[in-house]
């Protein structure tokens, strides 16, 4: 396999490769695992079985974390998403959101985490959201800092995920609501846990803080803890997400699509105060999708 220095490697790269990853794509300018089990051993269908019958771990560091922090963080986030952050998202909660450009085209469909009163993380899909957000605030109207931070997630997905997570974090994980967050430690290192995933199976995401420093401490620990649950490292399952009707940005929609074309009109709150794309989206809704 030819490796390019123009494509970033995640903090999990060498660990994921050691787990058997043999096929990659690029996502957010980073190598993204696409297959672990070889076709002659069952391939993606065998990986699907681990996801739906046992528990799986995914390297999803390509979900880069774009931090919005500062006194105007909530106001800025509210201006660039199509939902109302003030009624939607108290601290230590997350939500699926979309962001549109001035023409109503979908720019990104991240999970938005509110980790503090004045701090949000966009766990992004495949587009340069940081550059766009910096452009929106080029005048400095909003008193915020915008950065890609060294936080990298893995997903723990499958019917045995709750048991594995309880073993690692205690009973508190059973109380995390869907899209809820928990700040805690894993093998001595700071993590944020969310009750989210890309599979429609029971699942969680573990966001490792300072991932470049501590990936080697956390990945093997999870594998060790997961042995009794038949944990297997697999690629994100597009088979399962298609069954669940979960959209994948760049495959099922992109900037050429508006939310109403892809059945995401429920994401658009035209009653809230001004936000990027509001005028265009109101016109599209009024005239209907063409």
N, C-alpha and C positions, 0 to 999 in steps of 0.2 A: 504494500500500500504506500503510495506516494504521499508524504506529509509536507504541507506547505507552511512556511513560516509566516505567511500572510493571514493565516487563520488561527485564531486563538485556541489554546487548550484550556480546558476547565481545570479547577483544582482536583477534580476526580479523574482526570484523563488517564493517568497511568494505572490507577486502581480499576477503572472501568475496562481498560485494555487487558489487564491481568485477569479480569473476570470473564474474558472471552469475546469481547466485542470485536467483530470482524467487518462491520459495515457502518459507514458514517454518512451523514449529510452535513450541510452547514446551516446554521441558525444563529441569528444575531452575531455573525462573523466568528462563530465558534464551532468546533467539531461537535456534532450531536449524534450519539449512538442510535443506530437503526436496527441492529440485529446482534444477537449473542449466540443462540443455538444454531448450529449449521443446518442447512437444508436436509442433508442426509440423516440428521438426528431428529427431524421433525420441524425444524425452523420456527417460523413465527407462530404456527399453530400450537407448537409445544410450549412456547412462551405464553401464549394465550391461556393454556391450561393452568400454568403456575399462577397467573393473575386471577383466574376465576375460581380456582379450587384451593389455593394455598395463600401465599403472600409473596409479593415481588418488591424489589427495590429498583428504582429508575434513577439514572444520572440525568438530572434536568437542570444542570447549572446554566444551560443556555437561557433559562428564564432569568435574565439579568435583573437586578434590583436597582431601580431608579428611585433614589431618595429625594423627597421634597421635605425640607425642614426649615422652620423659621416662624416668625410671628404671623405671617400671611399664608402659611401652608394650606390651611383649610380653604381659604378664599381662592387661592391659585388652583388647587385641585378642583374645586367646584367650578371654576371657569373653564377648565379644559376637559372635563368629563360631561356626559350627557345626562347623568342622574344627579340628584341633589344630595351632596355629601353630608349636609347638616342633619337631615332627617334619616339618612341611610346608614351612617357609619360612625358609631361611637368608638372611643379608643378600645383596642384589643379585639377588634372585629375586622373581617375582610369581606369584600364583595367582588363579584364579577362586574366589570364596567367596560364601556367602550369610549374611545376618543375619536372625534371626527375633525376633518379640516373645514375650512370656511365654505367649501362646496358641499359638505355633507358626506364626503367619502370617509370610510372607516380607516383610521390610521393604525389602531392597535386595539386589542381586546384583552387587556391584562386582568389579573386579580389584583385588586387594590387592598393593601394592608394598612390599617391605621395603628401603628405601634406605639404612639403617644399622642397627646393632645395636639402637639405641633409638629408631628413627624408622620409621613406617609411613605410607603414603598409601593411602587408599581412593579409587580412581577410580570414582566412583559412577554408578549408574543414577538413574532419575528419582524421587527422594524425598528428604525433608529429613533425611538421615542425621546431619548435624552436630547438629541440635537433639535428636534421639533419643539420640545418644551422650552429649551433655552432660547429659541427663536421667538416663541410667543412672549417671553418675558425679556426681550432684548432691551427694552427701555428701563428695566428695573422697577417697573410699577409695583410689583409684588416683592415684599421683603422676604425672600426665600433663597436658600441654597439648593442647587440641583446637581446631583452627583450620582455616578454609578458606584455602588459600594461593594466591598468585598464580602458579600453574603451569597452563598450558593446552596440551593436546595437539592435534596433527594426526595423522591416520592416513595411512600410505603403504601402499597395498594393491594387489596385482595381481602377475602373473607376472614383470614387470620390476622389481619393487620392490627386490629384492636388488641388482641392478646399479646402480640409482639410489642406494641407500643406501651401497653401496661407493664410488661416486664421491664422495659427500659426506663419508664417515667413514673410508674406507680398508677394508682387508681384515678388520679386526677384527669388523665387523658379521656377516661370514659365520660367525663362531664363536659368535655369541649363540644359546644354546639356546632352544627354545620356552619362553616365559614367563621368559626371562632378561633381565637389565638391564645397561645400560652407561652410565656417567657420562662425558660428553665435552663437546665444544663444537661449535657450528654457526655458521659465519660470525662467530666470536669470542664467542658467547654460550653460557652454560651450558645444557645439555639433559640429560635422561635419556631413553635410548632403550630401548624394550621390544620384545620379539619377540611381539607380541600383535596382535589385531585383531578386527573384528566381521563378517568376510566369509568365513572358511574358505579364502580365497586366501592365498598367501604374503604376509606383511605385517608392518609395524612400526608403533609409535607413537612420535612425537617429542614429549616433554614439555618445553616451553620454560619455563625459570625466569624470573621477573620478566617475565611475558608482556605486561603492560600497557605496559612500557617498550620491549620489543624486538621486538614482533610485526612491525613495519614493516621490520625488518632481515632477518628470517628467512623470512617467506612469499615475498617476491619472489625471494630467493636459491634457495629450493627449486624454484620454477617455472623459473628460469633453468637450474638444473642438470638439470632433468627434460625439457628440450626434446627432447633426442636420443632419449628413451625414450617420446615421445608422451604425456607426463604431462598429465592433465586433472583439474581440480577438479570433483568431483561430490559428490552427497549420499550419506550412508550408504545402502547398498543393502539395502533390506528384501527385495527379490526374492532376492538371494543368501543372506542370512542365513536366510530361510525354507527355501531349498533345503538349507542346511546343518543345519537343525534347531536354530538358535541362538535362544534365547528373548529376548524384549524385555520388560523390566519395564514394567508399565503397560498393555501390550497383551496379552501371553500369560499374565501372572500379576500378582498384586498382594498386598496385605496380607491379603486374604480367602482366599488359597491357602496351604496348607502344602507343604513340599518334596515330600512323597510323592505329592501330586496332580499335580505337574508334572514327574515323573520326575527329581527332584533329590534323591532319598533318599540317593544315593551321597555327597552333600555332608554328611550328618549323621553325626557320630562320637559315638554314645551311650556309648562306652567312655571318653571323655575326662572330665576333671574338670568340675565344674559350669559351665554356660554358660546364657545367657539363652534360655529356651524349652525347655531339656532335658527337664523333666518332662512338658510338654505333648507334645513330639515323641515321647517314649518311649511315651506312652499312645496316640497316634495310630498309631504303628507296630504296637503290640500289638493294637489293636482293628481295624486296617485302615481304609483310606480309605472314608468314607461318602458 
